[in-house]
Amino acid sequence: MYRRISAQVFPGFVLAAALAVFALLGARHAIAQQPAAVATADADDTNDPYESTNRAIFGFNESVDKAVLVPVANAYRAAIPNPFRDMIHDFLQNLNAPIIFANDVLQGQPGLAGETFGRALLNTTVGFGGFIDIASKWGIPYHTNDLGITLATWGVSPGPYIMLPVLGPSNPRDFFGDIADGFGDPGNIVAANHNRIWATFVRSAVSGIDERSRNIESLAEIERTSLDFYATIRSLARQRRAAQIRHQREDVPNAAPLQGASALPAPVQGKSIAALPTGANQPMAFRMMSPQSRSNSSTTSSSTTSLADLQKSSMAPSTASGR
């Protein structure tokens, strides 16, 4: 059975690898033809030679997101209480442990590999199969890792920025890494060997819905405040990826939630001045004292006037001497 599946998927794997390699070589050649300063700026800042096509795909993705993904994510929130959503999130992260561990080893990171192994052992046993993240409570934090990060660690260039249909921001290096990780994932191999390919798609769909539900408010706020939402998402995706490559925990919203779980919980939206409490409050009033009451403050109480009375009194001509 495994040989039959391998024979079916291997040509597709080779084709994807070849496309990624050609894209990387083409991107490197294009950058080499430019001046050094410009090449550096493109590699670190934009490097978006297919921007017009990417923007068209981005527009399509936005339509799918608003019509399908956000409603489904909101329904997921409404149907499943937050503690159970956290358990699903922890379980999905625990399923990623073998791929994370393999890439920790490939990157020569024994400390991270030990953390991943310890997390998987604790969460799978004490944490009831990974539904409870015991390791984080015991001081072993979660970190993400994949083949794209491994290739970056060993100096492979990301290539040009690309916008994948539905999946969102990526580049040839990370796209190739995602495909290879998918084929090497033990859970996917077990599902294929038992004719349960549907389980792989269900796992990916639930992971994407869970991650999208954790980024609804943050991405909506970014869209509302961005002059160019496409450029903002491009920048956020690169910041988040750079933090992952450095193995740093940076609180950057996941601009491509369908591509994998975030190491951080959904950011909590803080209160803004636009959300001041609105209630049946009494109008603001000021206490004004006449000259007589000021001189006899011990025996005479001051009067209370409204804001409108204060404005009228300030505009009236003064009776004081010299005015």
Helices and strands as residue ranges (DSSP letters): H 2-32, H 36-44, H 51-64, I 65-69, H 70-79, H 82-95, H 97-106, H 110-125, H 134-137, H 147-153, E 162-164, E 168-170, H 172-184, H 186-193, H 197-213, H 216-225, H 229-245, G 257-259, G 273-275, E 285-288, H 291-295, E 303-306, H 307-315
